[in-house]
Every structure is written in structure tokens, then in C-alpha cells.
Amino acid sequence: MPKNLKTLFLFNSVLVIFASFLISSSAYANGDNKIGYSILRKAEETRAPWNQMSLIANLITQKNDSQSFESYQVFFKEEVKTLVSFVEPKFEKGNLLLMVRDNLWFYVKATSRPIRITPIQRLSGSVSYGDITRLGWSKDYDIEKFQKKKLSKDITQYEFSLKARSKGATYQRINLYIDTDYRPKKAEVFLLSGKHYKTLTFSKYSQVSGKEINTEIIFIDHLNNNKVSTMNFEKINSEVKIPSRYFIKTALPDLSNAL
């Protein structure tokens, strides 16, 4: 074989091998992400296991030697619709928070129209609006890294590095830790600047209508003197039939008086 042809043949062979390597690596990564998204969806079922449900969310924030208390009635439907009705303190009763897909509005009672807000804005204490309205990750975030890690002889967990994909995502990045029973254990959330904003610990689970569901989250705000807020969920109702009008922006003034 002439020298030039031999060199060309070797070069083409290297290209073929390199291309095959890239294709197999990509397929392996995509396969990993399919497994990862499957785990995320199973974890989401411990936060919102039904197509629609209602609950009471109580928020307690430690303030030096005292505590503040807020309570909200929350209606979830079809993963992308949430209505939050403020219950306590009494002066906030009638205020409403509405999420429909990537859109979020805050309605103050007796005003003419709702205002658009962002999920990361503060609801109260160490909790953002998105913390109470958006319960999932698989639709809002891309998986950058995913691994199954053995912590000890008897403890293994799934570890995710997530990056915001949708406009409705509350945080830019999340390090999420899920146990092998698909229960979220902890989420470290970050701002666009890369600063570690908050740590969420999913601290309690309970059986409700035959499903295991997360019933308490502890929030630590690292940019606000490590302020601690605890949100617990009670009166979880999986059999409620939620009217479609609860998720219509123009219906909020009427709902403000009715709820």
C-alpha cells in the first residue's frame, strides 16, 4: 500500500474509533439521565402523590427568643397549578397566591388586580413563594450530574446536581439528596451568582391514604444569619375535587372573599 494511502487509512480508522467512543459515551450519559429522571419522579410522588390534593401548610420561623406563625390553605392540581390562600395571621386572610405553569401571581385582598411575582421572592421567614407552590424537580431542572453513593455499610443515597431549565424554576442550581426509598432528604439551593442560598431538610414523612408523603421541611437561610423556618403539612386531602376556577387569574377577587 502506498505510504500516503496507508497514512490516510490509519487516520480514518482513528476517526471511526473516536466517533464510536463519543457515541457510546453519549448514549451512556443519556441512559444515566433517564434513570435519574425516573428517580426524581418517584421522589416527587412523596411530595404530591395525587393528581389533585389540598392541605394546610403551617410555617413557624424562629426570631431570637420568639416565633412567628403563618398558615396557608393550599390547592394542587395536575402538577402545574397551585392556589395558596392565606389563613393566618388574620390581617393577611384573603390574600392569594396563584401558580399556573411558569406564571406566578400575588393577589392582595381588596385590590383591583393580581401582580406578577417570581418564585424566589420571599413568602415569609426563610421560605420563598416557589417553595410552597412548586413541589417537583423533573420538569424544571436538567440533571448535570447524578450518582449513587454509598455513605456507610448500610446507607446509600442518590445525589443530583440540577440546573434550572424552565422559567418557573425557583432556584438556579440544586444539590439534591434522595434515599434509596426515593424520599428526598436534603436540598442545597444556589443563586445565579453561585452563592449557597438555603438548605432544605425533608425531616418528616407520614402515611396518608396509603401513600407515604413528606409532612415537614426545615429551611435554613444562609444569607440571612442562618434563619430557620419550619413548614409542616396537615389535613392532607387526596379526595378533594378542586374547581377549575381556582386557577383562573380573573377569578381571584371572588375567591379572596370565598376562601
N, C-alpha and C positions, 0 to 999 in steps of 0.2 A: 504494500500500500504506500503511495507517495506520502512524503513527510507532511505536506500541507493537509492532505485528506485525513491522515491519522490524527493530526492535531485537532482538526475540525470535529472528527468523530468523538474524541475524548472530551472536547468542550461541550458538545451536545449531550453526551452521556451525563456529565456533571450537572447540566441544566435540568435534565429529566429527573435525576435523583433529588436535586434541591427542590424542584417543583413538587415532587411526590411527598417530600418531607413537610413542605408548607401545607399541602392539602390535608395530610394526615393530622398535623398539629392543629389546624383549624377545626377539623371535624371533632377532634378530641375535646377542644375547648368548648365547641358548641354543645357537645354531648354533656359536658360537665354543667353548663348553664341550664340545660333542660332539667337536669336533676336538681340544680339549685332552685330554679323557679318552682318546681314541684314541692320542694321543702318549704319555700316561702308561702305557698298557697295553703299547705297543711297548717303552718304556723298561724296564718290569718284566720283559720277556722276556729282557733281558740280565742279569738277576739270578737269575731262576728260569724257564728256558725250557721245563721239562718239568712234567708233572702230579705227578710224584714224583721225588725225587733225594736222594742222600746226599753228604756232603762232610766234609772235615776243615777246621776253622777254627782257625788259629793266631793268637794275639794277643800282640803284643810292645808293651810300654809302657816308654818311656824314663824312668828315675828317676835324676836327677842324672848320675852317672858310670856307672851300671849299667842293666841292663834286666831286666824281669820277663817270663816266658814262660808262657802258658797255651794249652792245646789242647783242642778240643772236637770230638766227632763229632756231626754234625747231620743229621737226617732231616726232609725236607719232603714234604708230601702235600696235594694238592688246594688249594693256596694258603692254607688256613686252619688247617692242622695242622703243628706243628713239635715235634720232640723233640730236646733237646740233652743229650748225655751228656758229662760232664766226664772228660777223659782225663789231662791234666797240669795242675798238679803231682799227684803220686801221692796225696797226702793228700786230694785232692778227688775222686778216681776213685770212681764210684758215685753221685755227686750227679747229679740230673737236673732239667731244666727242660722243662716241658710247656706248649705253647700250643694251645688249641682255640678257634677263632674269637676272641671278645673275652676269653677266660679264660686266665689265666697262673698256673701253679703252680711252686713250687720244692720239690724233694724232697731232703732231706739223708739220705745213706745211714744205715741202721740206725735210723731214726726211725719212728714209727708212722704218720704221715700227712703228705702234702704241705701246704704253706702257700700261700695266695693272695698274689701279689705284683702290682706294677704294672709296666708296660713301661719306665717311665722310671727305675726304680731301677737302681743301678749294678751291672753284672756284674763288671767289673774295669777298672782304668785309666780311660780316657775313654769306655768303651763301656757302654751300657745294655742291659738284657735284651732290650728291643724291637729293638735294632739287629741282633741275631742271629736273632731269631725271626720278625720281620715284614719281608718284602722288598719289599712293594708300597706304592703310594700311592692308587691309584684307588678302592679300597674303603673306605679310612679317612679320606680328606680330600675336602673340597669345594674347587673351584677358585674363588678370589676374583678373581684377575687372571691373564691369560695373554697373552703376546705373543711374536712372532718378532722378534728384534732382530739387526741387522747390527752386528757388532763391528769389522770391518775389511773390506777389499775381498774377502778370501777366507774370512772366518769369520762364520758366522751361528749363533745358538743360540735355543732356546726357553726362555722364562723364565716360571716359575709362582710365584704366591703361593697357598699352600694353607692351609686352616684345618681343624682336626680335626673329623670328623663322627662317627666311631664311638668307643665306649668303649675300644676296644683300641688306638687310635692312640697312638704313643709320645710324640709332641710336639704342642703346641698349634698351632703355626704352622711352616711350612717355606717358605723361598725355594729353589726347585729349578731347576737349570740343566741342560739337556739339549741335546746337539749334534744336528745335522741327520741323523746316522746313528742317532738315538734312543738314544745312550749317555748315561746320567747322568754329569755331570761334577762337580757340586758341589751340596751341600745345606747351607743355613744354617738351623739349627733354633732355635726360640724357646720359652721358658716361657710360662705363662699370664700372668705379670707383664709380658711383653713383652721380658724380658732375652734377649740373644743368648747361648744356652747353648753350642752346639757348631757347628763346621764339619766337614762330612764331604766328603772329596775322593775320588772314584772313580778311582783312579790307574792301575789296570792292567786290561787285558782280554786274554782268551786264547780260542783256538778249542778247543772241547770237543765231540766227537761231532757236528761240523758246525755248531755254534752258537757265536756269539760271546758270552762270558759274563764278567761282572765278577769279577776274581780278587784285587783288593786295594782296601781302603778305608783312608784315613788320617783319624783322628779328632783334632780339637783341642778341648779343653775350656776354653772362655774363662772359666769361673767357677772354675777350679782351676789358676791360673797358666799357662794355655795348655798344659797337659799333653798330650803327643802319644802316641797309641796307633795301631798299625798292625795291621790284621787282613787276613790273606791266606787264600785258599781253595785247597785242593789235593785230590787224589784224588776229583775230582767224578765221581760215578757216576750216569748217567741211566737205566741199565738195571736198577737195583735194584728188587726187589719188597718193599715195606715192609709188614709185617704190621699189621693194623688195631689189634691190642692195644697197639702202641707209643703210641697216642694215647688210651688209657683211663686215667684218673687212678688207679683202684684197682689197676692193674697195675704201677704204678711200683716198689713194693718188690721184686717179682720181677725187673723189668727192671734194677734197680740192681745186682743180682748177676750178671745175664746179659750186660750190655754192657761 
